[in-house]
Amino acid sequence: MLEVKGMTEVYSVTGPYDLVVMVRIAEFERLAQIVPERLAQIPGVARTETMVAFGYYSNYDLDRIWLQGFE
């Protein structure tokens, strides 16, 4: 499954979904190709739901944010 260009990680999760796939791309428009033409065509994939992250924070960033003012 990791042969899809842009797909960097796949997580097995609990809850309403079985898998969470991380796709990292430079052009947002590429999602229109990757999701329906590649991911949705993988045998066993019944449906997809796409969520877009506008930003991210690492554990390092979060530690620095929460510790401000306590140094």
N, C-alpha and C positions, 0 to 999 in steps of 0.2 A: 504494500500500500504506500510506502514512503517513496515510491518512484514518481509520484506526482510532483512536478517542479513547483517549489514554493512551500510545500508541506514540510514542516520541520519537526513536528512532534505529534504523537497520538497518545491520548490518555484514556485508560479504562476507568470509568467513573460510576458512582452510585446515583440514584435518583431517576428522573424521567428519561435520561439518555444513557446509552451504552458506551459511547466513545465521544471524546472531544478531540477534534483535529485542529492543530495550530497551523495556519497558513500565513506566511510572511511574504508580502509582495510590495513592490515600490509603487505600482499603479493600481489604484482601487478598482478600475474597470476590469482588471484581469479576473476578479471574482466571478464575473459573468461567464467566463470560460471555465474556470477551475471547478466551481461547484457543480453546475449541471452537466458539463461535458466530461469531467474526470471523476470527481468524488461520487456523484450520484450514480455513476455507471459501474462502480465497483460491486461485484457480486455480493449479495447479502445486505447491501445498504437499502433500506426500505424508504427512508425519507431523510431530508437534511433540514437544518435550521441554521441560518447564518447570523452571526453576531459580529459587529465590527468594534474593535477597540480603538479609541481615540488617543489613548496614551497608556503607559504602563509604569509600574513602580517595582523596583526590585526590593528584596529584603533589606539590602543596604540602604536604599533610599528611605524606606519606611522607618528604619531605626533612627536615621538622622532627623527625620521630620518629628517623630514622637519625643526625641530627646532634646529638642531645642528648648532652651530656657532652663534646663536642668544641669548644664555644664558649669 
